[in-house]
Amino acid sequence: MSETSARLLKLLSLLQMPREWPGSELAERLGVSPRTIRRDIDRLRDLGYPVDATRGAVGGYRLGAGAAMPPLLLDDDEAVAITVGLRTATHTVDGIEEAAVRALAKLEQVLPSRLRHRVSVLGSATVPLQGYSPGVAAEHLTVLAAAVAGRDQLRFAYRSASGRPGQEPGRPQDTQRLVEPHRLVPTGRRWYLVAYDNARDDWRTFRVDRIRDPQPTGVRAPFRSLPFEDAAVYVTRRLSELAPLHQAVATLYAPASEIEDRLGRTGGDELEELSEGSCRLRTQADSLGWLAFRLVSLGCRFVVHEPPALVAYMRDLGARATQSVDDCEQPSSRRTISDAS
């Protein structure tokens, strides 16, 4: 490839970024004069690339929208990122599997051999976890994203995690919502919509897989500032607040110095020395199972004082563990009796 052709490709790659480039900055990036940049821009136009230019102190160049754009130009990292993103999307967004596979096939056909190898190695080494949580409908994401971009009010039916009082226990129910969408936040396989709920006059997070029939109202939402750093921080805090938190108190029959080493620095633990050989632990977790695991893993005798739910959980856990051990020993006992007879 000639030096001029390589420079044109690099210039085109820069212009494809969604911003306006001053000629002086392009010249500095490519190590040429502003006059050379102007000639290269003319060459790109001759090749059919619609490069727009604005004059003035803040003017510059940007790649305009065209009815028939030439092939997209990607560098190595961009090509791999798109390929990996398409592979991931087939497991997180319902309804786009076929389209994503078609796009992957087209992209991999034009990838250089060195990139095809990188992508194929990553694909063969990765196994998605199926059925971990529900995917989201691609058409819903499109509607929600358009409403966010256009600041349009949105109506939809939202399915709660459990039924309301008076309803059949455990059966979900749809409620009608009128919201002002702010941002979409993906968290692994789940997607959340951060929006201002008009009926509740407050900010809310909505799981996208529980949204039914989202419809724009055609009404433009007023500008509102999210009272947090950003939407991702808000979703993180909301999920933390909604998770059940169990406070536990237990007496541990081991020196506090030993227990402190075994606990590690997880945060939220308070250790009080009672005597030379015992101490009291106050801790918390979002599941009884994790609390039970932590206490058992300390390797000492202990007594749980609260909560009662943890006492019941550990009593049941102990009974199941004892039964499992008995079930393992019984076949061996029967074989010994049979052999003796």
Buried (B, 14 or more C-beta within 10 A) or exposed (E): EEEEEEBBEBBBEBBBEEEBBBBEBBBEEBEBEBEBBBEBBEBBEEEEBBBEBEEEEEEBBBBEEEEEEEEEBBEEEEBBEBBBEBBBBBBBBBBBBEBBEEBBEEBBEEBEEEBBEBBEEEEEEEEEEEEEEEBBBBEBBEBBBBBBEEBBBBBBBBBBEEEEEEEEEEEBEBEEBBBBBBBBBBEEBBBBBBBBBBEEEEBBBBBBBBBEEBEBEEEEBEEEEBEBEEBBEBBBEBEEEEEEEBEBBBBBBBBBEBBBEEBEEEEEBEBEBEEEEBBBBBBBBEEBEEBBEBBBEBEBEBEBBEBEEBBEBBEEBEEEEEEEEEEEEEEEEEEEEEEEE
